[in-house]
C-alpha cells in the first residue's frame, strides 16, 4: 500500500509497517550507499557527549539511533510504526531505548532531552509545524535540534537529473528490492512537494527555534537544518 500526500497518520504508519522488513537494504540501494554518509553528518552536527540524552524521532528500525548510541549518549528512538520498531527490537541495538509515539503528541515530559533529531521523517508528518513545536517542547533550554531531510539540489541541471531519477528510476528500482514498491512512489512525490531549504529554515524559526542554519549535503539532495532552543 501507499500513503497519499495528505499524510493521514494511520495510512503512513501502515505503509511503513509494510516496508519495514527490507527498509534498511532498500534505503542503501536507492541512495547508492549515501545513507551512511548522511547518518555520519547528523552525528557530527549533533556533537553528542557521553551521558547526554537524545531523542531520535522517526527512528524507524533504529539504525540511526544505534549510530548515535556509539557516542556514549543515552538514546531514545521513537516511531509510530510498530512494524519498524519490531525490526529494531530484533536487532537489539545496545544503548537504545525504543518507544512508540506520534511526532504530533510526543510521549515525553517538557525539557526531557539535551538534543533531538529527526532524519527523513519530518516530511511524513501531517503537520510539520506542530512536530517542530513538539520537538522544541521536549528539548531543554539551550538544547539543540538537527533535521536531516531530502531537499532541493542547488544546481539547476543536477536538479533536473535528480527529479527524473525520483519519478522514473526510483520506483523501478524499488520494484526489485522493496517489499512494497508502491510506497516509494509516495516517497518520490513527497520529496518533490517538500519545501526548499530556506522555507524549512523559516518554519523552524516560526516554531520557536533559534540560531537556525542549514548545510547542503550531496549537492542539496539532502539538507541538515540546525536550531537551538532559546534559554529564555
C-alpha positions in Angstrom: 0.0 0.0 0.0 1.0 3.7 -0.2 0.1 6.8 1.7 -1.2 10.0 0.0 0.2 13.5 0.3 -2.4 14.4 2.9 -0.3 12.1 5.1 -3.0 10.6 7.2 -1.1 9.1 10.2 -2.8 5.7 10.1 -2.0 5.4 6.4 1.6 6.4 6.8 2.1 4.1 9.7 0.7 1.1 7.8 2.8 1.9 4.8 6.0 1.9 6.9 4.8 -1.3 8.6 4.7 -2.9 5.2 8.2 -1.8 4.1 9.9 -2.5 7.5 11.4 -5.9 6.7 13.5 -4.6 3.8 13.6 -1.0 4.7 17.3 -0.6 5.5 18.5 -2.6 2.5 16.2 -0.6 0.2 17.4 2.7 1.5 21.0 1.8 0.9 20.3 0.7 -2.7 18.1 3.7 -3.6 20.6 6.2 -2.0 23.6 4.5 -3.7 25.1 3.9 -0.2 24.9 7.6 0.7 22.6 6.9 3.6 25.6 6.1 5.8 27.3 9.3 4.8 24.2 11.3 5.8 23.9 9.5 9.2 27.6 10.4 9.9 26.8 14.1 9.1 23.9 14.0 11.5 26.1 12.7 14.3 28.8 15.3 13.6 26.2 18.1 13.7 24.7 16.9 17.0 28.1 16.7 18.6 26.8 14.4 21.3 28.7 14.0 24.5 28.7 10.8 26.7 25.8 10.8 29.1 23.7 13.3 27.1 20.1 12.3 26.5 19.0 12.4 22.8 15.7 11.8 21.1 15.9 10.2 17.6 12.4 10.8 16.3 11.1 8.8 13.3 13.8 6.3 14.3 12.4 3.5 12.2 14.4 0.3 12.6 16.8 2.2 14.9 19.8 2.1 12.6 20.2 5.8 13.1 19.7 5.5 16.8 22.4 2.9 17.1 24.9 5.2 15.4 24.0 7.9 17.9 24.5 5.5 20.8 28.0 4.8 19.8 28.9 8.3 21.0 28.1 7.3 24.6 24.8 9.3 24.7 21.6 7.8 26.1 19.4 7.4 23.0 15.6 7.2 22.9 14.4 6.0 19.4 10.7 7.0 18.8 8.5 6.0 15.9 4.8 5.5 15.3 5.3 2.4 13.0 5.1 -0.7 15.2 6.4 -2.7 12.3 9.6 -0.6 12.1 10.1 -0.8 15.9 9.8 -4.6 15.9 12.6 -4.8 13.3 14.7 -2.5 15.5 14.0 -4.6 18.6 15.1 -7.7 16.8 18.4 -6.1 16.1 18.9 -5.4 19.8 20.8 -2.1 19.4 22.9 -1.5 22.5 22.3 1.7 24.3 19.0 2.4 22.6 15.5 2.6 24.2 12.7 2.2 21.7 9.4 4.0 22.3 6.2 4.0 20.2 5.0 7.6 19.8 3.5 10.2 17.5 5.5 13.2 16.5 2.5 15.4 16.9 1.9 14.2 20.5 5.3 13.1 21.9 5.0 10.9 25.0 7.8 12.8 26.9 7.9 15.5 29.5 8.9 19.1 28.8 12.7 19.6 28.6 13.5 15.9 28.7 16.4 15.9 26.2 19.7 17.6 25.6 19.3 17.1 21.9 16.7 16.0 19.4 16.9 14.8 15.8 14.7 13.6 13.0 16.0 12.1 9.8 13.8 11.7 6.8 10.7 11.7 9.0 9.5 15.3 9.3 8.3 15.1 5.7 6.0 12.3 6.7 4.1 14.1 9.4 0.7 15.5 8.8 1.6 18.8 10.5 5.3 19.7 10.4 4.9 22.9 12.3 3.3 21.0 15.2 6.0 18.4 15.1 8.7 21.1 15.3 6.9 22.7 18.3 6.7 19.3 20.0 10.4 18.8 19.4 11.0 22.2 21.0 8.8 21.4 24.0 10.8 18.2 24.9 14.2 19.9 24.5 15.9 21.6 27.4 16.7 25.3 27.1 20.0 25.6 25.2 19.4 22.1 23.7 19.8 21.5 20.0 17.9 20.2 17.1 19.2 18.6 13.8 16.7 17.8 11.0 18.1 15.7 8.1 15.7 15.7 5.2 15.6 15.4 1.4 15.8 18.9 -0.2 16.3 20.7 -3.4 19.6 20.4 -5.4 21.1 23.8 -5.8 22.4 23.4 -9.4 19.6 23.5 -11.9 21.0 20.8 -14.3 21.6 18.5 -11.4 18.1 19.2 -10.1 16.6 18.1 -13.5 18.5 14.8 -13.4 17.5 14.3 -9.8 13.8 14.8 -10.4 13.9 12.4 -13.3 15.6 9.8 -11.0 12.9 10.3 -8.4 9.9 10.0 -10.7 11.2 7.3 -13.1 14.2 5.3 -11.9 13.5 5.2 -8.2 10.1 3.4 -8.4 11.5 1.0 -11.0 14.4 0.1 -8.7 12.1 -0.2 -5.7 10.2 -2.8 -7.6 13.3 -5.0 -7.5 14.4 -4.5 -3.9 11.4 -3.3 -1.7 8.7 -5.4 0.0 6.2 -2.6 -1.1 7.3 -0.8 -4.2 4.2 1.5 -4.2 5.4 3.1 -1.1 8.3 4.5 -3.0 6.0 6.3 -5.4 4.8 8.2 -2.3 8.4 8.8 -1.4 9.2 10.4 -4.7 6.0 12.6 -4.6 6.6 13.7 -1.1 10.1 14.8 -1.8 9.0 16.8 -4.8 6.4 18.5 -2.7 8.8 19.3 0.2 9.8 23.0 0.8 13.2 24.2 -0.2 16.0 24.8 2.3 15.1 28.5 3.1 11.4 27.7 3.6 12.1 24.9 6.1 14.5 27.2 7.9 11.7 29.8 8.2 9.4 27.1 9.6 12.0 26.2 12.3 12.2 29.9 13.3 8.4 30.3 13.5 8.2 27.1 15.7 10.5 28.9 18.2 13.9 27.5 17.4 16.8 29.9 17.5 20.2 30.1 15.7 18.7 28.4 12.7 21.0 27.4 9.9 21.4 24.7 7.3 24.0 22.9 5.3 23.5 21.1 2.0 24.7 17.5 1.5 25.3 15.8 -1.8 24.6 19.0 -3.8 21.4 19.7 -1.9 19.7 16.3 -2.4 19.7 16.3 1.4 20.0 19.3 3.8 20.9 19.4 7.5 18.9 22.1 9.4 20.0 23.0 12.9 18.5 25.0 15.7 18.8 25.7 19.4 16.1 26.1 22.0 16.4 29.6 23.4 17.4 29.8 27.0 14.8 32.5 27.8 
